[in-house]
Amino acid sequence: HYTPYGKAVTDRTRLGVYLHDEKPKNFLRHEVVMSPAIRIPAHAAAHEERAYFEFNREAVLYTILPHSHYRGKSSTFSLRYPDGKDELLLSVPNYDFNWQRGYTFAEPRTIPAGSRLIHTTVYDNSANNPGNPDPTKVVGWGLQSWDEMLYGDFVFRWVDETTDSPIHDKARMQLTQQMGFLDHNMDGKLTLAEAGRLGERWAQRFQRSIEMGDRNQDGGLSLEEWLALSKAMARRRAEQAAGAE
């Protein structure tokens, strides 16, 4: 991460841009399976965290990249199909912060709509980890290397999207990403108890959202309910702004 770290330094950055001679047929998309909610206990030698990303459309998956910091021990990506079957896509049993790379499939993988890409990382916060900055600390999400991340980058395209007919919904992708780390038991529904795992602020935020958006009255928010609520609130804000002019 390109962040300040307490010292004045000089850097010279270069950027190369390569342009196509013709307009590409498809968009190549990047998204991330991530969780800023990670909490790694002090002295824990094998603490596991996970998150998921659910594809609402058929997609083609090209590359996956696991990322954590000094306490990252191992990492996997697996695919859970709509019928519940799990398939391991990538296993990095000896993660090394100093040797990070993306893994591109020899043959791109077709991902059925409704499938979940599950990213799991195991962290070593013990004194036996020679790279551990401080095994006595509880470690959460952060940009600095002494913090940690659960961050799985992936490159894909939507099967039914072209550059002439874009369908990528960024608002939906953002909520999909959040659902993937808030939905702790992975049942496709966000409950107040799950939001409360992240602290009182999250619990208060989602209590009202669940009250307003839980259309089937099952005590939680599905992604579709959350998305409908988000769009309704955006429309209301736009109407209020227009009325104030």
C-alpha angles and dihedrals in degrees: 000000000000100000138135114265105184102277133092110242139167121232136181113204126191129192125196120200121194118195128204118239088223135028110274117243096223140034117239107215132203123202134160136228101211146151124204085179095077117132118185115193121229114268093008109150098192113018115166128210128175143178136177142214119210118210110220091190136037109276143178115232118209111166139013128192127188117209133186135134137246095316095052108120107169138350140197140185118204134175121225111199123213090258090059097255115141125213125187110229101175137006123189101182096177107038115195120196089205094054110049124158144156120250116221119198116241085225117025113246122238110223117203118225110267094033121131127221104212119199118195128182129184117208130205109209094163131113088251090072104089092201095052110121093204125352092191094069130088103233128214138171118307145140097241119087092242087060121064142237141198098206126154115179119199136182120213146138133225112248094222097042126097132171087255092052111033116188103167109133109203094186090055091047091054093052091043089055092049093047088053094064100029095052093079098176092041095231093134094251130098114218131189090248091056092049089048091061086075095053142273094296092060092044092053092046094052099039090073092041092054092047091052101037107035096105097169093045095231094137098257147059123259117204091256091051091047092049092049090050092048092051092046091052091047090053091049092051090049091050092048091049091049091049092052093057 
